[in-house]
Amino acid sequence: MRNEMIGAVVRRAMEHPEFRRKLVDNPQEALAAHGFALDEPDMAELEKIRSQLGSAGTDVEHQLVNIAEKYGVHPRSD
């Protein structure tokens, strides 16, 4: 279940930049506002991911694609 929940959050972050910004600023509020209810292990995993975003001057979009692939999420192509 963890991969599915984290994957859903990552997909939402990829598709909605405003959610992504809120997720970085205040994860609890962002998740609740979008109907996500994560248990402690999922929140710990999300916190780990959140701490990696934007590190070392890398592109956040590229990082999200890599994270998404790890959780079996494939970005939608328009």
PDB file of N, CA, C and O in Angstrom, chain B, residues numbered from 101:
ATOM      1  N   MET B 101       0.814  -1.200   0.000  1.00  0.00           N
ATOM      2  CA  MET B 101       0.000   0.000   0.000  1.00  0.00           C
ATOM      3  C   MET B 101       0.854   1.258   0.000  1.00  0.00           C
ATOM      4  O   MET B 101       0.462   2.280  -0.564  1.00  0.00           O
ATOM      5  N   ARG B 102       2.034   1.184   0.640  1.00  0.00           N
ATOM      6  CA  ARG B 102       2.876   2.367   0.735  1.00  0.00           C
ATOM      7  C   ARG B 102       3.209   2.919  -0.644  1.00  0.00           C
ATOM      8  O   ARG B 102       3.085   4.122  -0.874  1.00  0.00           O
ATOM      9  N   ASN B 103       3.630   2.057  -1.561  1.00  0.00           N
ATOM     10  CA  ASN B 103       3.990   2.531  -2.891  1.00  0.00           C
ATOM     11  C   ASN B 103       2.813   3.202  -3.586  1.00  0.00           C
ATOM     12  O   ASN B 103       2.997   4.198  -4.285  1.00  0.00           O
ATOM     13  N   GLU B 104       1.618   2.676  -3.406  1.00  0.00           N
ATOM     14  CA  GLU B 104       0.443   3.263  -4.043  1.00  0.00           C
ATOM     15  C   GLU B 104       0.139   4.648  -3.487  1.00  0.00           C
ATOM     16  O   GLU B 104      -0.140   5.574  -4.249  1.00  0.00           O
ATOM     17  N   MET B 105       0.190   4.798  -2.170  1.00  0.00           N
ATOM     18  CA  MET B 105      -0.110   6.097  -1.553  1.00  0.00           C
ATOM     19  C   MET B 105       0.967   7.123  -1.887  1.00  0.00           C
ATOM     20  O   MET B 105       0.656   8.245  -2.285  1.00  0.00           O
ATOM     21  N   ILE B 106       2.217   6.743  -1.727  1.00  0.00           N
ATOM     22  CA  ILE B 106       3.306   7.666  -2.045  1.00  0.00           C
ATOM     23  C   ILE B 106       3.265   7.996  -3.531  1.00  0.00           C
ATOM     24  O   ILE B 106       3.462   9.150  -3.914  1.00  0.00           O
ATOM     25  N   GLY B 107       3.015   7.009  -4.360  1.00  0.00           N
ATOM     26  CA  GLY B 107       2.903   7.239  -5.799  1.00  0.00           C
ATOM     27  C   GLY B 107       1.800   8.219  -6.133  1.00  0.00           C
ATOM     28  O   GLY B 107       1.969   9.069  -7.008  1.00  0.00           O
ATOM     29  N   ALA B 108       0.672   8.114  -5.449  1.00  0.00           N
ATOM     30  CA  ALA B 108      -0.440   9.040  -5.693  1.00  0.00           C
ATOM     31  C   ALA B 108      -0.068  10.465  -5.294  1.00  0.00           C
ATOM     32  O   ALA B 108      -0.421  11.416  -5.991  1.00  0.00           O
ATOM     33  N   VAL B 109       0.633  10.614  -4.194  1.00  0.00           N
ATOM     34  CA  VAL B 109       1.071  11.945  -3.757  1.00  0.00           C
ATOM     35  C   VAL B 109       2.080  12.510  -4.757  1.00  0.00           C
ATOM     36  O   VAL B 109       2.001  13.680  -5.132  1.00  0.00           O
ATOM     37  N   VAL B 110       3.017  11.683  -5.180  1.00  0.00           N
ATOM     38  CA  VAL B 110       4.031  12.138  -6.137  1.00  0.00           C
ATOM     39  C   VAL B 110       3.365  12.536  -7.460  1.00  0.00           C
ATOM     40  O   VAL B 110       3.709  13.561  -8.048  1.00  0.00           O
ATOM     41  N   ARG B 111       2.415  11.722  -7.922  1.00  0.00           N
ATOM     42  CA  ARG B 111       1.708  12.065  -9.160  1.00  0.00           C
ATOM     43  C   ARG B 111       1.010  13.421  -9.026  1.00  0.00           C
ATOM     44  O   ARG B 111       1.097  14.257  -9.926  1.00  0.00           O
ATOM     45  N   ARG B 112       0.324  13.637  -7.912  1.00  0.00           N
ATOM     46  CA  ARG B 112      -0.361  14.916  -7.701  1.00  0.00           C
ATOM     47  C   ARG B 112       0.643  16.062  -7.694  1.00  0.00           C
ATOM     48  O   ARG B 112       0.375  17.128  -8.248  1.00  0.00           O
ATOM     49  N   ALA B 113       1.798  15.847  -7.067  1.00  0.00           N
ATOM     50  CA  ALA B 113       2.831  16.890  -7.031  1.00  0.00           C
ATOM     51  C   ALA B 113       3.369  17.192  -8.420  1.00  0.00           C
ATOM     52  O   ALA B 113       3.694  18.339  -8.729  1.00  0.00           O
ATOM     53  N   MET B 114       3.463  16.172  -9.252  1.00  0.00           N
ATOM     54  CA  MET B 114       3.953  16.372 -10.621  1.00  0.00           C
ATOM     55  C   MET B 114       2.939  17.141 -11.455  1.00  0.00           C
ATOM     56  O   MET B 114       3.308  17.998 -12.258  1.00  0.00           O
ATOM     57  N   GLU B 115       1.677  16.836 -11.265  1.00  0.00           N
ATOM     58  CA  GLU B 115       0.626  17.405 -12.105  1.00  0.00           C
ATOM     59  C   GLU B 115       0.148  18.776 -11.642  1.00  0.00           C
ATOM     60  O   GLU B 115      -0.414  19.537 -12.429  1.00  0.00           O
ATOM     61  N   HIS B 116       0.369  19.095 -10.365  1.00  0.00           N
ATOM     62  CA  HIS B 116      -0.159  20.341  -9.802  1.00  0.00           C
ATOM     63  C   HIS B 116       0.945  21.085  -9.046  1.00  0.00           C
ATOM     64  O   HIS B 116       1.205  20.782  -7.882  1.00  0.00           O
ATOM     65  N   PRO B 117       1.590  22.046  -9.688  1.00  0.00           N
ATOM     66  CA  PRO B 117       2.684  22.778  -9.042  1.00  0.00           C
ATOM     67  C   PRO B 117       2.281  23.451  -7.729  1.00  0.00           C
ATOM     68  O   PRO B 117       3.097  23.549  -6.812  1.00  0.00           O
ATOM     69  N   GLU B 118       1.054  23.907  -7.629  1.00  0.00           N
ATOM     70  CA  GLU B 118       0.613  24.553  -6.386  1.00  0.00           C
ATOM     71  C   GLU B 118       0.584  23.540  -5.237  1.00  0.00           C
ATOM     72  O   GLU B 118       0.996  23.855  -4.120  1.00  0.00           O
ATOM     73  N   PHE B 119       0.101  22.333  -5.510  1.00  0.00           N
ATOM     74  CA  PHE B 119       0.121  21.281  -4.497  1.00  0.00           C
ATOM     75  C   PHE B 119       1.560  20.966  -4.108  1.00  0.00           C
ATOM     76  O   PHE B 119       1.860  20.789  -2.928  1.00  0.00           O
ATOM     77  N   ARG B 120       2.436  20.897  -5.079  1.00  0.00           N
ATOM     78  CA  ARG B 120       3.849  20.611  -4.825  1.00  0.00           C
ATOM     79  C   ARG B 120       4.443  21.664  -3.896  1.00  0.00           C
ATOM     80  O   ARG B 120       5.159  21.327  -2.953  1.00  0.00           O
ATOM     81  N   ARG B 121       4.153  22.922  -4.153  1.00  0.00           N
ATOM     82  CA  ARG B 121       4.677  24.003  -3.309  1.00  0.00           C
ATOM     83  C   ARG B 121       4.148  23.873  -1.886  1.00  0.00           C
ATOM     84  O   ARG B 121       4.901  23.999  -0.921  1.00  0.00           O
ATOM     85  N   LYS B 122       2.848  23.620  -1.764  1.00  0.00           N
ATOM     86  CA  LYS B 122       2.255  23.467  -0.436  1.00  0.00           C
ATOM     87  C   LYS B 122       2.801  22.230   0.272  1.00  0.00           C
ATOM     88  O   LYS B 122       2.988  22.233   1.489  1.00  0.00           O
ATOM     89  N   LEU B 123       3.051  21.189  -0.488  1.00  0.00           N
ATOM     90  CA  LEU B 123       3.582  19.951   0.078  1.00  0.00           C
ATOM     91  C   LEU B 123       4.955  20.189   0.694  1.00  0.00           C
ATOM     92  O   LEU B 123       5.271  19.631   1.745  1.00  0.00           O
ATOM     93  N   VAL B 124       5.756  21.002   0.056  1.00  0.00           N
ATOM     94  CA  VAL B 124       7.079  21.313   0.576  1.00  0.00           C
ATOM     95  C   VAL B 124       6.968  22.237   1.786  1.00  0.00           C
ATOM     96  O   VAL B 124       7.684  22.063   2.772  1.00  0.00           O
ATOM     97  N   ASP B 125       6.062  23.228   1.709  1.00  0.00           N
ATOM     98  CA  ASP B 125       5.915  24.205   2.793  1.00  0.00           C
ATOM     99  C   ASP B 125       5.250  23.618   4.028  1.00  0.00           C
ATOM    100  O   ASP B 125       5.721  23.827   5.146  1.00  0.00           O
ATOM    101  N   ASN B 126       4.156  22.884   3.836  1.00  0.00           N
ATOM    102  CA  ASN B 126       3.387  22.349   4.958  1.00  0.00           C
ATOM    103  C   ASN B 126       2.731  21.039   4.536  1.00  0.00           C
ATOM    104  O   ASN B 126       1.574  21.038   4.115  1.00  0.00           O
ATOM    105  N   PRO B 127       3.447  19.933   4.641  1.00  0.00           N
ATOM    106  CA  PRO B 127       2.937  18.668   4.115  1.00  0.00           C
ATOM    107  C   PRO B 127       1.618  18.216   4.735  1.00  0.00           C
ATOM    108  O   PRO B 127       0.738  17.736   4.020  1.00  0.00           O
ATOM    109  N   GLN B 128       1.467  18.358   6.036  1.00  0.00           N
ATOM    110  CA  GLN B 128       0.230  17.907   6.685  1.00  0.00           C
ATOM    111  C   GLN B 128      -0.989  18.631   6.112  1.00  0.00           C
ATOM    112  O   GLN B 128      -2.001  18.007   5.794  1.00  0.00           O
ATOM    113  N   GLU B 129      -0.881  19.932   5.988  1.00  0.00           N
ATOM    114  CA  GLU B 129      -1.985  20.741   5.468  1.00  0.00           C
ATOM    115  C   GLU B 129      -2.273  20.410   4.007  1.00  0.00           C
ATOM    116  O   GLU B 129      -3.432  20.269   3.617  1.00  0.00           O
ATOM    117  N   ALA B 130      -1.230  20.287   3.208  1.00  0.00           N
ATOM    118  CA  ALA B 130      -1.399  19.991   1.780  1.00  0.00           C
ATOM    119  C   ALA B 130      -2.070  18.635   1.589  1.00  0.00           C
ATOM    120  O   ALA B 130      -2.988  18.498   0.781  1.00  0.00           O
ATOM    121  N   LEU B 131      -1.612  17.643   2.329  1.00  0.00           N
ATOM    122  CA  LEU B 131      -2.177  16.306   2.197  1.00  0.00           C
ATOM    123  C   LEU B 131      -3.642  16.286   2.620  1.00  0.00           C
ATOM    124  O   LEU B 131      -4.479  15.699   1.933  1.00  0.00           O
ATOM    125  N   ALA B 132      -3.955  16.919   3.739  1.00  0.00           N
ATOM    126  CA  ALA B 132      -5.338  16.954   4.223  1.00  0.00           C
ATOM    127  C   ALA B 132      -6.242  17.682   3.236  1.00  0.00           C
ATOM    128  O   ALA B 132      -7.368  17.248   2.990  1.00  0.00           O
ATOM    129  N   ALA B 133      -5.765  18.772   2.676  1.00  0.00           N
ATOM    130  CA  ALA B 133      -6.568  19.551   1.729  1.00  0.00           C
ATOM    131  C   ALA B 133      -6.887  18.762   0.462  1.00  0.00           C
ATOM    132  O   ALA B 133      -7.889  19.028  -0.201  1.00  0.00           O
ATOM    133  N   HIS B 134      -6.044  17.801   0.130  1.00  0.00           N
ATOM    134  CA  HIS B 134      -6.251  17.004  -1.080  1.00  0.00           C
ATOM    135  C   HIS B 134      -6.766  15.605  -0.780  1.00  0.00           C
ATOM    136  O   HIS B 134      -6.788  14.745  -1.661  1.00  0.00           O
ATOM    137  N   GLY B 135      -7.178  15.376   0.459  1.00  0.00           N
ATOM    138  CA  GLY B 135      -7.818  14.117   0.813  1.00  0.00           C
ATOM    139  C   GLY B 135      -6.893  12.944   1.043  1.00  0.00           C
ATOM    140  O   GLY B 135      -7.344  11.799   1.036  1.00  0.00           O
ATOM    141  N   PHE B 136      -5.609  13.196   1.246  1.00  0.00           N
ATOM    142  CA  PHE B 136      -4.672  12.115   1.520  1.00  0.00           C
ATOM    143  C   PHE B 136      -4.593  11.882   3.023  1.00  0.00           C
ATOM    144  O   PHE B 136      -4.474  12.830   3.800  1.00  0.00           O
ATOM    145  N   ALA B 137      -4.658  10.628   3.426  1.00  0.00           N
ATOM    146  CA  ALA B 137      -4.492  10.247   4.824  1.00  0.00           C
ATOM    147  C   ALA B 137      -3.379   9.204   4.880  1.00  0.00           C
ATOM    148  O   ALA B 137      -3.606   8.028   4.597  1.00  0.00           O
ATOM    149  N   LEU B 138      -2.199   9.635   5.242  1.00  0.00           N
ATOM    150  CA  LEU B 138      -1.041   8.741   5.270  1.00  0.00           C
ATOM    151  C   LEU B 138      -0.746   8.312   6.697  1.00  0.00           C
ATOM    152  O   LEU B 138      -0.868   9.104   7.631  1.00  0.00           O
ATOM    153  N   ASP B 139      -0.359   7.056   6.857  1.00  0.00           N
ATOM    154  CA  ASP B 139       0.027   6.580   8.177  1.00  0.00           C
ATOM    155  C   ASP B 139       1.479   6.990   8.445  1.00  0.00           C
ATOM    156  O   ASP B 139       2.138   7.563   7.577  1.00  0.00           O
ATOM    157  N   GLU B 140       1.967   6.694   9.641  1.00  0.00           N
ATOM    158  CA  GLU B 140       3.307   7.133  10.043  1.00  0.00           C
ATOM    159  C   GLU B 140       4.430   6.662   9.111  1.00  0.00           C
ATOM    160  O   GLU B 140       5.284   7.470   8.748  1.00  0.00           O
ATOM    161  N   PRO B 141       4.459   5.390   8.713  1.00  0.00           N
ATOM    162  CA  PRO B 141       5.543   4.978   7.802  1.00  0.00           C
ATOM    163  C   PRO B 141       5.490   5.721   6.454  1.00  0.00           C
ATOM    164  O   PRO B 141       6.529   6.064   5.890  1.00  0.00           O
ATOM    165  N   ASP B 142       4.273   5.963   5.946  1.00  0.00           N
ATOM    166  CA  ASP B 142       4.140   6.703   4.693  1.00  0.00           C
ATOM    167  C   ASP B 142       4.596   8.153   4.867  1.00  0.00           C
ATOM    168  O   ASP B 142       5.268   8.706   3.996  1.00  0.00           O
ATOM    169  N   MET B 143       4.229   8.762   5.993  1.00  0.00           N
ATOM    170  CA  MET B 143       4.657  10.140   6.255  1.00  0.00           C
ATOM    171  C   MET B 143       6.179  10.218   6.379  1.00  0.00           C
ATOM    172  O   MET B 143       6.792  11.173   5.903  1.00  0.00           O
ATOM    173  N   ALA B 144       6.782   9.227   7.009  1.00  0.00           N
ATOM    174  CA  ALA B 144       8.239   9.208   7.140  1.00  0.00           C
ATOM    175  C   ALA B 144       8.895   9.106   5.762  1.00  0.00           C
ATOM    176  O   ALA B 144       9.887   9.781   5.489  1.00  0.00           O
ATOM    177  N   GLU B 145       8.338   8.264   4.905  1.00  0.00           N
ATOM    178  CA  GLU B 145       8.866   8.120   3.538  1.00  0.00           C
ATOM    179  C   GLU B 145       8.681   9.420   2.765  1.00  0.00           C
ATOM    180  O   GLU B 145       9.581   9.844   2.040  1.00  0.00           O
ATOM    181  N   LEU B 146       7.528  10.048   2.912  1.00  0.00           N
ATOM    182  CA  LEU B 146       7.264  11.315   2.230  1.00  0.00           C
ATOM    183  C   LEU B 146       8.208  12.405   2.732  1.00  0.00           C
ATOM    184  O   LEU B 146       8.680  13.228   1.948  1.00  0.00           O
ATOM    185  N   GLU B 147       8.478  12.411   4.009  1.00  0.00           N
ATOM    186  CA  GLU B 147       9.405  13.396   4.574  1.00  0.00           C
ATOM    187  C   GLU B 147      10.810  13.195   4.002  1.00  0.00           C
ATOM    188  O   GLU B 147      11.521  14.160   3.722  1.00  0.00           O
ATOM    189  N   LYS B 148      11.191  11.953   3.835  1.00  0.00           N
ATOM    190  CA  LYS B 148      12.493  11.640   3.234  1.00  0.00           C
ATOM    191  C   LYS B 148      12.549  12.179   1.802  1.00  0.00           C
ATOM    192  O   LYS B 148      13.542  12.785   1.401  1.00  0.00           O
ATOM    193  N   ILE B 149      11.498  11.959   1.050  1.00  0.00           N
ATOM    194  CA  ILE B 149      11.422  12.452  -0.328  1.00  0.00           C
ATOM    195  C   ILE B 149      11.447  13.974  -0.339  1.00  0.00           C
ATOM    196  O   ILE B 149      12.168  14.588  -1.127  1.00  0.00           O
ATOM    197  N   ARG B 150      10.664  14.567   0.531  1.00  0.00           N
ATOM    198  CA  ARG B 150      10.554  16.032   0.604  1.00  0.00           C
ATOM    199  C   ARG B 150      11.902  16.665   0.890  1.00  0.00           C
ATOM    200  O   ARG B 150      12.229  17.712   0.331  1.00  0.00           O
ATOM    201  N   SER B 151      12.689  16.039   1.755  1.00  0.00           N
ATOM    202  CA  SER B 151      13.999  16.589   2.102  1.00  0.00           C
ATOM    203  C   SER B 151      14.973  16.517   0.931  1.00  0.00           C
ATOM    204  O   SER B 151      15.938  17.280   0.878  1.00  0.00           O
ATOM    205  N   GLN B 152      14.728  15.609  -0.004  1.00  0.00           N
ATOM    206  CA  GLN B 152      15.607  15.454  -1.163  1.00  0.00           C
ATOM    207  C   GLN B 152      15.276  16.422  -2.289  1.00  0.00           C
ATOM    208  O   GLN B 152      16.138  16.734  -3.110  1.00  0.00           O
ATOM    209  N   LEU B 153      14.047  16.895  -2.336  1.00  0.00           N
ATOM    210  CA  LEU B 153      13.640  17.765  -3.438  1.00  0.00           C
ATOM    211  C   LEU B 153      14.398  19.079  -3.411  1.00  0.00           C
ATOM    212  O   LEU B 153      14.501  19.731  -2.372  1.00  0.00           O
ATOM    213  N   GLY B 154      14.917  19.451  -4.543  1.00  0.00           N
ATOM    214  CA  GLY B 154      15.615  20.715  -4.682  1.00  0.00           C
ATOM    215  C   GLY B 154      17.039  20.716  -4.153  1.00  0.00           C
ATOM    216  O   GLY B 154      17.702  21.753  -4.165  1.00  0.00           O
ATOM    217  N   SER B 155      17.519  19.569  -3.689  1.00  0.00           N
ATOM    218  CA  SER B 155      18.876  19.530  -3.160  1.00  0.00           C
ATOM    219  C   SER B 155      19.898  19.532  -4.292  1.00  0.00           C
ATOM    220  O   SER B 155      19.629  19.070  -5.401  1.00  0.00           O
ATOM    221  N   ALA B 156      21.036  20.046  -3.992  1.00  0.00           N
ATOM    222  CA  ALA B 156      22.177  20.050  -4.921  1.00  0.00           C
ATOM    223  C   ALA B 156      21.866  20.757  -6.231  1.00  0.00           C
ATOM    224  O   ALA B 156      22.459  20.436  -7.261  1.00  0.00           O
ATOM    225  N   GLY B 157      20.950  21.707  -6.208  1.00  0.00           N
ATOM    226  CA  GLY B 157      20.660  22.503  -7.388  1.00  0.00           C
ATOM    227  C   GLY B 157      20.023  21.740  -8.532  1.00  0.00           C
ATOM    228  O   GLY B 157      20.025  22.223  -9.664  1.00  0.00           O
ATOM    229  N   THR B 158      19.479  20.567  -8.272  1.00  0.00           N
ATOM    230  CA  THR B 158      18.876  19.776  -9.340  1.00  0.00           C
ATOM    231  C   THR B 158      17.461  20.256  -9.628  1.00  0.00           C
ATOM    232  O   THR B 158      16.826  20.914  -8.803  1.00  0.00           O
ATOM    233  N   ASP B 159      16.996  19.917 -10.792  1.00  0.00           N
ATOM    234  CA  ASP B 159      15.667  20.291 -11.251  1.00  0.00           C
ATOM    235  C   ASP B 159      14.608  19.466 -10.522  1.00  0.00           C
ATOM    236  O   ASP B 159      14.650  18.236 -10.552  1.00  0.00           O
ATOM    237  N   VAL B 160      13.663  20.136  -9.871  1.00  0.00           N
ATOM    238  CA  VAL B 160      12.627  19.461  -9.098  1.00  0.00           C
ATOM    239  C   VAL B 160      11.766  18.577  -9.993  1.00  0.00           C
ATOM    240  O   VAL B 160      11.404  17.466  -9.605  1.00  0.00           O
ATOM    241  N   GLU B 161      11.441  19.059 -11.177  1.00  0.00           N
ATOM    242  CA  GLU B 161      10.621  18.265 -12.095  1.00  0.00           C
ATOM    243  C   GLU B 161      11.314  16.941 -12.426  1.00  0.00           C
ATOM    244  O   GLU B 161      10.682  15.885 -12.423  1.00  0.00           O
ATOM    245  N   HIS B 162      12.593  17.007 -12.706  1.00  0.00           N
ATOM    246  CA  HIS B 162      13.358  15.802 -13.022  1.00  0.00           C
ATOM    247  C   HIS B 162      13.415  14.867 -11.812  1.00  0.00           C
ATOM    248  O   HIS B 162      13.283  13.652 -11.957  1.00  0.00           O
ATOM    249  N   GLN B 163      13.610  15.429 -10.634  1.00  0.00           N
ATOM    250  CA  GLN B 163      13.627  14.626  -9.412  1.00  0.00           C
ATOM    251  C   GLN B 163      12.292  13.919  -9.214  1.00  0.00           C
ATOM    252  O   GLN B 163      12.263  12.742  -8.855  1.00  0.00           O
ATOM    253  N   LEU B 164      11.191  14.622  -9.443  1.00  0.00           N
ATOM    254  CA  LEU B 164       9.874  14.018  -9.274  1.00  0.00           C
ATOM    255  C   LEU B 164       9.658  12.866 -10.246  1.00  0.00           C
ATOM    256  O   LEU B 164       9.063  11.852  -9.881  1.00  0.00           O
ATOM    257  N   VAL B 165      10.130  13.009 -11.470  1.00  0.00           N
ATOM    258  CA  VAL B 165      10.002  11.925 -12.446  1.00  0.00           C
ATOM    259  C   VAL B 165      10.774  10.701 -11.947  1.00  0.00           C
ATOM    260  O   VAL B 165      10.272   9.579 -12.022  1.00  0.00           O
ATOM    261  N   ASN B 166      11.973  10.909 -11.445  1.00  0.00           N
ATOM    262  CA  ASN B 166      12.764   9.791 -10.929  1.00  0.00           C
ATOM    263  C   ASN B 166      12.087   9.132  -9.732  1.00  0.00           C
ATOM    264  O   ASN B 166      12.054   7.906  -9.628  1.00  0.00           O
ATOM    265  N   ILE B 167      11.553   9.941  -8.836  1.00  0.00           N
ATOM    266  CA  ILE B 167      10.851   9.405  -7.664  1.00  0.00           C
ATOM    267  C   ILE B 167       9.604   8.654  -8.105  1.00  0.00           C
ATOM    268  O   ILE B 167       9.314   7.570  -7.601  1.00  0.00           O
ATOM    269  N   ALA B 168       8.872   9.230  -9.044  1.00  0.00           N
ATOM    270  CA  ALA B 168       7.650   8.594  -9.539  1.00  0.00           C
ATOM    271  C   ALA B 168       7.951   7.214 -10.112  1.00  0.00           C
ATOM    272  O   ALA B 168       7.225   6.255  -9.851  1.00  0.00           O
ATOM    273  N   GLU B 169       9.009   7.120 -10.880  1.00  0.00           N
ATOM    274  CA  GLU B 169       9.376   5.833 -11.470  1.00  0.00           C
ATOM    275  C   GLU B 169       9.689   4.807 -10.383  1.00  0.00           C
ATOM    276  O   GLU B 169       9.366   3.628 -10.526  1.00  0.00           O
ATOM    277  N   LYS B 170      10.308   5.250  -9.316  1.00  0.00           N
ATOM    278  CA  LYS B 170      10.623   4.356  -8.199  1.00  0.00           C
ATOM    279  C   LYS B 170       9.344   3.765  -7.600  1.00  0.00           C
ATOM    280  O   LYS B 170       9.336   2.620  -7.150  1.00  0.00           O
ATOM    281  N   TYR B 171       8.265   4.551  -7.597  1.00  0.00           N
ATOM    282  CA  TYR B 171       7.006   4.106  -7.008  1.00  0.00           C
ATOM    283  C   TYR B 171       6.005   3.609  -8.046  1.00  0.00           C
ATOM    284  O   TYR B 171       4.829   3.414  -7.736  1.00  0.00           O
ATOM    285  N   GLY B 172       6.467   3.407  -9.269  1.00  0.00           N
ATOM    286  CA  GLY B 172       5.603   2.832 -10.298  1.00  0.00           C
ATOM    287  C   GLY B 172       4.617   3.798 -10.907  1.00  0.00           C
ATOM    288  O   GLY B 172       3.619   3.379 -11.494  1.00  0.00           O
ATOM    289  N   VAL B 173       4.879   5.085 -10.779  1.00  0.00           N
ATOM    290  CA  VAL B 173       3.996   6.101 -11.352  1.00  0.00           C
ATOM    291  C   VAL B 173       4.633   6.608 -12.634  1.00  0.00           C
ATOM    292  O   VAL B 173       5.816   6.950 -12.660  1.00  0.00           O
ATOM    293  N   HIS B 174       3.846   6.655 -13.689  1.00  0.00           N
ATOM    294  CA  HIS B 174       4.346   7.154 -14.958  1.00  0.00           C
ATOM    295  C   HIS B 174       3.641   8.464 -15.267  1.00  0.00           C
ATOM    296  O   HIS B 174       2.412   8.523 -15.289  1.00  0.00           O
ATOM    297  N   PRO B 175       4.421   9.518 -15.508  1.00  0.00           N
ATOM    298  CA  PRO B 175       3.811  10.809 -15.804  1.00  0.00           C
ATOM    299  C   PRO B 175       2.881  10.711 -17.008  1.00  0.00           C
ATOM    300  O   PRO B 175       3.157  10.010 -17.981  1.00  0.00           O
ATOM    301  N   ARG B 176       1.783  11.428 -16.912  1.00  0.00           N
ATOM    302  CA  ARG B 176       0.847  11.458 -18.038  1.00  0.00           C
ATOM    303  C   ARG B 176       1.422  12.320 -19.150  1.00  0.00           C
ATOM    304  O   ARG B 176       2.012  13.370 -18.896  1.00  0.00           O
ATOM    305  N   SER B 177       1.251  11.879 -20.349  1.00  0.00           N
ATOM    306  CA  SER B 177       1.663  12.692 -21.493  1.00  0.00           C
ATOM    307  C   SER B 177       0.426  13.291 -22.116  1.00  0.00           C
ATOM    308  O   SER B 177      -0.555  12.595 -22.375  1.00  0.00           O
ATOM    309  N   ASP B 178       0.479  14.595 -22.356  1.00  0.00           N
ATOM    310  CA  ASP B 178      -0.688  15.293 -22.930  1.00  0.00           C
ATOM    311  C   ASP B 178      -0.690  15.255 -24.419  1.00  0.00           C
ATOM    312  O   ASP B 178      -1.599  15.794 -25.049  1.00  0.00           O
TER     313      ASP B 178
END
